Amino acid sequence: WLKPRTRAHTHPFSDRSSQKMAKAMKVAMKKATAMKKKAVVKASGAAAAIITKKKVPVPKGLGKIRIGIIHGKVFDPVKVGTHDRNYPEKLKIKNNRGPTAAGWGGQYMADVSTGLKIARLQPDIFEIDFMKMDDVSPKRLAKNHLTFNFWGDMSIAIADGKVALGKTIMGIQKDCHNTRHYPEWNYYEWVLHKSRYMKQCIKAGIPMIPTIFVDNGFNAKAVLKQIQASGWDKFLVKPAYLAFFGQGVIHGKTQDFVDNLEPFLQYERDNTKQKEFLVQPYVLKPNGNVFDEIRNFFVDGEWKYSIYTDGTDYEGFYEQPAGALKEACKQLAIRT
């Protein structure tokens, strides 16, 4: 039953879907009431006695659809002024400014804002269950029709040193058809393996930055030889699995490592538990800044819009203006 419900109910920003849902619920409730009346009229004698003895309950209604939101982001803000006016005080990120900040971008984050948006648009249909990573359990998720994990998955738990919790969440993700957790494990695991989806994209003809794939542990001497053979003046190495926010990254001028291999050897010693790495040329924009992103969003399998995200300005994001660049990115996203 999950797929039909997902298609109908997990895109709360579609007024048309919501109206159809509300109408369908009203029709269902009317039918249930009519059937109940007919049953009372027709029931008599032994049949009535059976009904009375068994105390068969008649549903009063379908109830609200419960959506779980696993939140905890401290770096994915919505712009002040666009946030929900009733944003709960306990869900605001308080320590998000200055040198000791937990993240950046202020108090109002995208994960909580998504749940609030769903509830505000269709309060008669949806009920939101906000929970942090530490609150996640099979029992908690069993109360919801669907739970979106925006921040608090297996990789985050492990990164925070909560190995037991990470294993619990992994089990929930693997049992997604029963726990109704999204994303499900196979898709999530595919995303975690950068080298896996990059190789698939290359095979499908998607343009990709030149990459040396290291799939069986890091060997400093062997990797440096490959970098020299590629002719890269500067390079960057990063783990290809279960890493984010610059974890395990090293970069610099190729000649510097040729002259002194020790930093590369130390990197090898520091990353013995990691088996997969990506080695790429270190490339910047002409002005010296890192590259920006144009993120493309799909709803129910169809391209809907694209968002420009600046590489250095944390609050530099807006809908990508119409034009050749937007169209080219859209077509590439559809191919991908």
N, C-alpha and C positions, 0 to 999 in steps of 0.2 A: 504493500500500500504506500510505501514511502515515496516512490517516484512520482505518482500522480499528485500527492500532497505537496511534494517539493515544488513541482511545476506550478501548482496553483497558489501556494501560500508563501513561498520564501522570497518573493520579490515585492516587498511591501510598498515600494514606491510607485507601483502601477495601480492607479485609481480604478482602471477598467477591471483588473483582476479582483480587486477588493470589492467592487460593486457586485460583480457576478457572485463572489463568495457569499456576501451578505444576503443577496437575493436567494441563493440556493439554500442557505441556512434557514431563512424564513419559510420557504416552501416546505423544507423537510420538517420543520416544527409544526406547520399546519397539518401536514399529512399524518404526523405522529398523533396529534390531537384528534383528528377525524377517526383514525383507526382505533384509538382508545374508546371513543364514544360508541362506535359500531360494536366493539367487543362487549361493552357493558350492556347494550341493548339486546344482543343476540345471546349472551350468556344466561343460562337458567338451569335450575335443577342441579344435576350432578356436575355439569360443566362448570357452573358458577361455584359450586362447592370446591372443586379442584383448584380453581383460580384463587379462592379465598384461603385455602389451606397452604398453598405454595407461596402466597404473598408475592406474586410476580411483580417486580417493580416496572413501572412505565417511565422511561426517560422524560424528564421535564424539558430537555433541550440538549443541544450538542455541546454547549459550553464553549469557552474561549480556547484558542490555540495557544499553547504555552511555548514560548521561544526562549531558550537558554542563550545567554551571552557571556562567554568567558572573556574577561577583560583584564587590563593591567598595563597597557601601553603607557609610556611616559614620553614618547617621541613622535607621535603621529597626531598633531593637533588639528582642530578645526579653527577657523578664524573667529576671533572674538566678535560677537555680534550676530554670528550665524548659529551659535550654540543654543541649545534648548533653554528657555527661560526658567524652567523648573529643574535644571540640572542638579541632581542630589548633592548636597554638601559633602557627604561621606565618599562620593565617587570622584571628587575633584582631585587633581594632582597638585598638592600644595608646594612641594619642594622642587620647583622646576625653573628657577631663575638663579643666576649667580654662579660662583665657582664651585659650590657644593651641591649643585642641582642634581636631582635623580635622573633627569632627562632634559628635554627642552620643549619650548613651544607653549608654555602656559598651563592652565588648569583643565582645559576641555579637550578630551581626546576622541578620536574617531570611533574607537570600539564602543565606548559607552554611548556616544552620540547616535550611533546606528540603532541601538536598542531603543533609545528614547524617541527616535524618529518613527520607528515602527509603531510604538505605542501611541504616539501623538496622532499619527495619520489614521489609524484604525483602532481606537480604544475599545470598540465594541467587539472586535474580533481577536485581538492579540493581547496576551499577558506576558510580560517580560520577566525572566528570572536572571538577574545579574549575579555573577559569581566570579571570584578570583581563582587563580590556579590551585591554591591550597584547598578550595572548597569542592574541587572536582572529584566525583566518585560515581560509580555505577548507580548507586541508590539515588543520588541527586539528579542525574541525567534521566533516570527512569520516570521522573515526574513531568518531563518535557516531551512535547511532540517532536521537537528538533532543537539541537544545540549547536550554535556557531562558536567555534574556538578562534577568537581573534588574537589572543595572546595568553598563552599558558599551556602549550603543548609539551610533548615529550622532550624536545630539544631544549626548551626554556627551563624546564625543571632540572634537567641534567646540568645545564650551564650554571644554575643557581646552587648546585651541589645537593639537590634533592633527588637522589637516585631512586629511592623507593617510590616516591610520587611519580617520577618519570616512567617507571615500569607500570604503575597503575594506569596512567594516562595512555601509554602505549597499548595496554590491553583494551581500554575503552575504544581507542581508534581502530584497532584490529577487529573489534566486535561491533563495528559501526551500524550494521543492519539491525542490531538489537538495541544498542545504546542511542542510535539516531544522532551520532556525533558527526559534525562536518568541520574539516575535511576528513574523508575516510582514509584509511591507512595507505593503500596503494598509491593514491594520488599524492598524499603528503610525503611518502618516502621517495617518490619520483622527483618531487621538488627539492628535497634535501640533497639529492645527488646532482650537483651541478654538472659534472662530467657526463652523466647519463643523458640528461635532456639536451645538453649542448651537442653531443655526438648525434643524437637523433635529429636535431635541427640541421646540422651540417649534411647529414645523409639525405634530408628532405630538400636541400638546396637553399636553406635559409642563410643569408650572409652572417659570418661570425668572425670575430677578431682572431688572428692567428694564435693558436694555442698548442702547447705541448702538454699532453695528458700523462700524468704520472699515476699509475693505477696500483702499484704494489710497493709502497713505501718510498721515502725520499732518500736519494743518494746524491749528495752534494756535488761530487766530482762528475758523475754522469750527467746530471742536469746542467751543470755549467758548460760542459762540452756541447750539449744540444743548443743552449742559448747562444754560444759563440757561432755554431754552425748556422743558426737562424739569422745572424748578422744584426742582432738588436743592440743598440747603444745602451738602452736602459730596459730593465725588466721588472716584473712583479710576480711573486709566488704567493698563492693562497690555498688553504685547504679546500677540497672539492666536496666535502661531506660534513654536515652537521657543524657549520661554522658561520658566523655572521658578525657584523660590526667590526670588521678589521681583525678578528681573531686569527692568529697564526699567519699574519701577513708580513712579508719582507720584500723590500724593493731597493733598487739602487742602480748605479752605473756598472755595466758588465766588466769594464776594465778594473774597477776597484776590487771586484771579487777575484779577478784573475791575479791581481797583485797580492791580495791577501785573502786566502780561502777560509780562514778561521771563522768569520761570522757565518758563513754558509754551513760549515761543519757544526757549529753550535746550533744552528737552526735545525739541522738534521737530528742532533741529539735531543733537542727540545720537543720534537714532534714524532717520536717513535710510535706513539699510539695511533697516529693518523696515517692512513694508507693511500688516500687519494689527494692529489694536488693538481692545481692548474698553474701553468707557467705561461705568461703572456708579455708582450712588449708593453712597457710603461708609456702610455700615451696621454697627453693633455691637449686641451683646446689651445688655439694660437695665443690666447691671452694668458695662458698658464694655469687656468682653472680646470678642475675635473669636468668631465662631460655631464650634460644634463640628461634628463629622461623625458620621454613622452609615453605615458602609460595609457594603454587602450583597455577599455572595459566592455565586457560582453554580458548581456542579460538574456538568459534562456537560449544561449547559443548564438545570439545575434549581436553584432557590434553596435554599441550605443553612443559612446563618446570617448574622447581622449583628454588627458590632463598633462600639462607641462609641469615638470618638477625640476627646479633649479638644482644644480650640483653643489652649490656653496651657500646659497641663501635658503635657510631652513623654512622661511615663510614665503618663499617664492614659488607658489603653485597656483595655477589657474587653468581654465579650459583652453586647450590648444586652439588658436585662431584658425579659421578656415584658410585653406591655401594648399599649395603643392606639397609642403612638408607634412601637413596633417593627413592628406590623402595618401601619400606614400607610406606613412607609418600605419595607417589604417589597413591598407592592402597587405603590408608585410605581416601585421598582426593576424589578419584573417588567414593568411597562408600558414602561419605558425600554429 
